[in-house]
């Protein structure tokens, strides 16, 4: 009869499973890129351009949320200076990096919004 799994055996089993499934995430992302590239290359209908616009709108939302998160993190770093112990100068650097990332994410969100707007304009012209 088999012995029941111990805590370590269970942890190792889950770790092996997670590592085995890790490439699937990469494959899905690669498929998404190929699909998006094909859709852009073959876009000729209103529905095609509406789908591309929806994709860019979703990306804009994702990056706007990332920007919001980074602004909140900058505020948290600024609000709790006592948590940096013997390296208080780290606080300014952390706040600065978070604000910089927030600005970059906001710029990416705006670019995606513009791409969506252009594809909606193309779609409207195909009606």
Residue pairs with C-beta under 8 A, 6 or more apart in sequence:
5 13
36 52
36 55
39 48
39 51
39 52
40 52
42 48
43 49
43 52
45 126
46 123
46 124
46 126
46 127
47 123
49 119
49 120
49 122
49 123
49 126
50 119
50 120
50 123
52 115
52 119
53 115
53 116
53 117
53 119
53 120
53 123
54 116
55 116
56 112
56 113
56 115
56 116
56 119
57 112
57 113
57 116
59 108
59 109
59 112
60 109
60 110
60 112
60 113
60 116
61 109
63 105
63 106
63 108
63 109
63 112
64 105
64 106
64 109
66 101
66 102
66 105
67 101
67 102
67 103
67 105
67 106
67 109
68 102
70 98
70 99
70 101
70 102
70 105
71 98
71 99
71 102
73 98
74 94
74 95
74 98
74 99
74 102
77 91
77 94
77 95
77 98
78 91
78 95
81 88
81 91
84 90
84 91
